[in-house]
Amino acid sequence: MRLYIFVIICIFSITGHLRAEEFTKLFGLKLLDQVQSHFSLKMIDNEKYKNAETIDNFYDVDITAVIKKKSPQIDFYTITLDNNNRIHSIYGEKQLDTISNCNDRVVPSIISIFERKYSLSFDYYEDSYTDFNIYSYSTYDISDNLFRIQCNEGIDGLIYLQIVYQTLELLDEVNRFYDSGF
């Protein structure tokens, strides 16, 4: 009996000291880091192009060939930079066969990894746009940066798993872009 109580006390004291890791990086990259901390500026300058969802001051860079920490779930990687070469978005994508495979199998398995490792809680939402529908799970980190794991179903029939980690500054610029026509 004493041994049983001792084991129970040990288990509670050990689990009380265990804490989930803090979510601050995706694919080995951290938001607001200087891009030259991870990649050569020459490569960045040669590869960057204007971000299509902002009016100005933000650029996308395909880093698929040079990223060091890859996921078996992702085939394509980009980052979004500001004029000062700070990272404002980390993005990964993979084309999948069906929306049900994405929604019912792939996304739940990825979410469970983040819930277990970082104790994150996700909120679900769906939205429709002219060219695609999204089925998204999102949460915020301790700095209020948005993290999403979602399925994107295009009107062209293509299905993409998307993992997106963005600063609020970039999200505000994206909203400004979409609101500018009204």
C-alpha positions as CSV (number, residue, x, y, z in Angstrom):
1,M,0.0,0.0,0.0
2,R,2.8,2.4,0.9
3,L,4.5,1.6,-2.4
4,Y,1.3,2.3,-4.3
5,I,0.9,5.7,-2.6
6,F,4.5,6.5,-3.2
7,V,4.1,5.8,-6.9
8,I,1.0,7.9,-7.2
9,I,2.7,10.8,-5.4
10,C,5.7,10.5,-7.8
11,I,3.5,10.4,-10.9
12,F,1.7,13.6,-9.8
13,S,4.9,15.4,-8.9
14,I,6.5,14.5,-12.2
15,T,3.5,15.5,-14.3
16,G,3.2,18.7,-12.4
17,H,6.6,19.7,-13.6
18,L,6.0,18.7,-17.2
19,R,4.9,21.6,-19.4
20,A,4.2,21.8,-23.1
21,E,6.7,23.5,-25.3
22,E,5.8,27.0,-26.3
23,F,4.8,27.3,-29.9
24,T,7.1,30.0,-31.5
25,K,8.5,28.3,-34.7
26,L,7.2,26.6,-37.7
27,F,9.5,24.5,-39.9
28,G,12.4,25.8,-37.9
29,L,11.6,29.4,-38.7
30,K,10.4,32.1,-36.3
31,L,8.1,35.1,-37.1
32,L,9.8,38.5,-37.1
33,D,13.3,36.9,-37.4
34,Q,15.6,38.6,-39.9
35,V,15.6,36.4,-43.0
36,Q,19.4,36.5,-43.2
37,S,19.5,34.5,-40.0
38,H,18.2,31.5,-42.0
39,F,18.9,32.2,-45.7
40,S,21.4,34.1,-47.9
41,L,20.3,37.6,-48.8
42,K,21.5,37.0,-52.3
43,M,19.1,34.1,-52.7
44,I,16.3,36.1,-51.1
45,D,16.8,39.1,-53.4
46,N,16.9,36.8,-56.5
47,E,13.7,34.9,-55.5
48,K,11.4,37.4,-53.9
49,Y,8.3,38.6,-55.6
50,K,5.4,41.0,-54.5
51,N,2.9,39.4,-52.2
52,A,-0.4,39.2,-54.2
53,E,-2.6,39.9,-51.2
54,T,-1.1,43.1,-50.0
55,I,-1.0,46.6,-51.5
56,D,2.8,47.1,-50.9
57,N,5.7,46.4,-48.6
58,F,5.4,42.6,-48.5
59,Y,7.2,40.0,-50.6
60,D,6.9,36.2,-50.9
61,V,9.9,33.9,-51.3
62,D,9.7,30.2,-52.4
63,I,12.1,28.5,-49.9
64,T,11.2,24.9,-50.8
65,A,14.7,24.1,-52.2
66,V,16.6,25.6,-49.2
67,I,14.6,25.1,-46.1
68,K,16.4,22.8,-43.6
69,K,13.5,21.6,-41.4
70,K,11.0,19.9,-43.7
71,S,7.8,18.1,-42.8
72,P,6.8,14.9,-44.6
73,Q,3.3,16.4,-44.8
74,I,4.4,19.4,-46.9
75,D,5.8,19.8,-50.4
76,F,6.0,23.5,-50.9
77,Y,7.3,26.3,-48.6
78,T,7.1,30.1,-48.7
79,I,7.8,32.9,-46.4
80,T,6.5,36.5,-46.6
81,L,8.9,39.4,-45.8
82,D,8.5,43.1,-45.2
83,N,10.8,45.8,-46.5
84,N,13.2,45.2,-43.6
85,N,13.6,41.5,-44.4
86,R,11.6,40.4,-41.3
87,I,9.6,37.2,-41.7
88,H,5.8,37.8,-41.4
89,S,4.5,34.6,-42.7
90,I,5.6,30.9,-42.8
91,Y,3.6,28.8,-45.2
92,G,3.6,25.2,-46.2
93,E,1.3,23.4,-48.7
94,K,0.7,20.0,-50.1
95,Q,-1.8,19.0,-52.8
96,L,-4.1,16.2,-51.8
97,D,-6.5,13.9,-53.6
98,T,-9.9,14.6,-52.0
99,I,-11.4,17.2,-49.6
100,S,-12.6,14.4,-47.3
101,N,-9.0,13.0,-47.1
102,C,-7.8,16.4,-46.1
103,N,-10.6,17.2,-43.6
104,D,-11.1,13.8,-42.1
105,R,-7.6,12.3,-42.0
106,V,-4.7,14.6,-42.7
107,V,-5.7,17.8,-40.8
108,P,-6.9,16.0,-37.6
109,S,-3.6,14.1,-37.5
110,I,-1.6,17.3,-37.8
111,I,-3.7,19.1,-35.3
112,S,-3.3,16.3,-32.7
113,I,0.5,16.7,-33.0
114,F,0.3,20.5,-32.2
115,E,-2.3,19.9,-29.4
116,R,0.0,17.3,-27.8
117,K,3.3,19.1,-28.2
118,Y,2.2,22.6,-27.5
119,S,-1.2,22.3,-25.7
120,L,-2.8,24.5,-28.4
121,S,-6.6,24.7,-28.7
122,F,-8.0,25.3,-32.2
123,D,-11.2,26.9,-33.3
124,Y,-12.9,25.7,-36.5
125,Y,-14.4,27.8,-39.2
126,E,-15.4,27.6,-42.9
127,D,-15.5,30.3,-45.4
128,S,-16.2,30.6,-49.1
129,Y,-14.5,32.9,-51.6
130,T,-14.9,33.4,-55.3
131,D,-12.3,30.8,-56.3
132,F,-12.1,28.5,-53.3
133,N,-13.6,27.3,-50.0
134,I,-11.5,26.9,-46.8
135,Y,-12.1,24.6,-43.9
136,S,-9.8,25.9,-41.2
137,Y,-8.6,25.3,-37.7
138,S,-6.9,28.3,-36.1
139,T,-5.3,29.5,-32.9
140,Y,-3.1,32.3,-31.7
141,D,0.3,32.1,-30.1
142,I,1.4,34.1,-27.0
143,S,2.3,37.1,-29.3
144,D,-1.2,37.0,-31.0
145,N,0.2,35.7,-34.2
146,L,-2.3,33.6,-36.1
147,F,-1.6,29.9,-36.8
148,R,-3.9,28.0,-39.2
149,I,-4.1,24.4,-40.4
150,Q,-6.6,24.2,-43.2
151,C,-8.0,22.5,-46.3
152,N,-8.4,24.7,-49.4
153,E,-10.8,23.4,-52.0
154,G,-10.5,25.3,-55.3
155,I,-13.3,25.7,-57.9
156,D,-10.8,24.0,-60.2
157,G,-11.1,20.9,-58.2
158,L,-7.7,21.1,-56.6
159,I,-7.4,20.3,-52.9
160,Y,-4.5,21.7,-50.8
161,L,-3.5,21.2,-47.2
162,Q,-2.2,24.5,-46.0
163,I,-0.3,25.3,-42.8
164,V,0.0,29.1,-42.2
165,Y,1.7,31.1,-39.4
166,Q,1.3,34.9,-39.8
167,T,1.8,38.1,-37.9
168,L,-1.1,40.4,-37.2
169,E,0.7,43.1,-39.1
170,L,0.6,41.0,-42.3
171,L,-3.0,40.0,-41.6
172,D,-4.0,43.7,-41.3
173,E,-2.3,44.4,-44.6
174,V,-4.2,41.5,-46.3
175,N,-7.5,42.8,-44.9
176,R,-6.6,46.3,-46.1
177,F,-6.0,44.9,-49.6
178,Y,-9.3,43.1,-49.7
179,D,-11.2,46.1,-48.2
180,S,-9.6,48.6,-50.6
181,G,-12.1,48.0,-53.4
182,F,-15.2,48.9,-51.3
